[in-house]
Amino acid sequence: MHNILLFGSFGWQEILLIALVILLLFGGKKIPELMKGLGKGVKSFKEGVSEVEKEVEKPVEEEKPAEEKEADEQ
């Protein structure tokens, strides 16, 4: 349990070190491409979530059996 808390408390030094390591691994030209792909993924995810929310909010329209429809028309 104590280990889980350690991962949630990154300071600015740790974040800076991680950023520098990423810069060294991927280089300055590759990082914008990676961020662009990440942004597209996040946008797609948000669109999917909003689409599902719209589907859930729609009222469920149950179709009446044919016999009930005929009775309603008369």
KALINUR-V428025 format. One record per residue. RES is the residue in one letter. OMEGA is omega in whole degrees, 0 to 359 (* if undefined). D_LAST is the distance of its C-alpha to the last C-alpha in Angstrom with 1 decimal. Layout:
RES;OMEGA;D_LAST
RES;OMEGA;D_LAST
This chain:
M;181;68.6
H;180;71.5
N;180;71.2
I;181;67.6
L;180;68.8
L;181;71.5
F;182;69.1
G;185;67.1
S;177;70.3
F;175;71.4
G;182;73.8
W;179;74.5
Q;180;77.4
E;179;75.3
I;178;72.7
L;179;75.5
L;179;77.0
I;179;73.7
A;179;73.2
L;178;76.7
V;178;76.3
I;178;73.1
L;179;75.0
L;182;77.8
L;187;75.6
F;181;73.3
G;184;75.4
G;182;74.5
K;185;72.8
K;184;70.4
I;178;69.1
P;177;67.1
E;178;65.4
L;181;64.5
M;178;63.2
K;178;61.0
G;178;59.5
L;179;59.0
G;178;57.3
K;179;54.9
G;179;54.0
V;179;53.4
K;179;51.2
S;179;49.2
F;180;48.8
K;177;47.6
E;178;45.0
G;179;43.7
V;180;43.6
S;177;41.7
E;179;39.2
V;179;38.6
E;178;38.3
K;179;35.6
E;181;33.6
V;182;34.0
E;179;32.9
K;176;29.7
P;180;26.7
V;180;25.4
E;178;22.0
E;179;20.6
E;177;18.0
K;174;15.1
P;184;15.0
A;181;12.9
E;180;11.1
E;179;10.2
K;180;9.0
E;180;6.6
A;179;5.4
D;181;5.5
E;184;3.8
Q;*;0.0
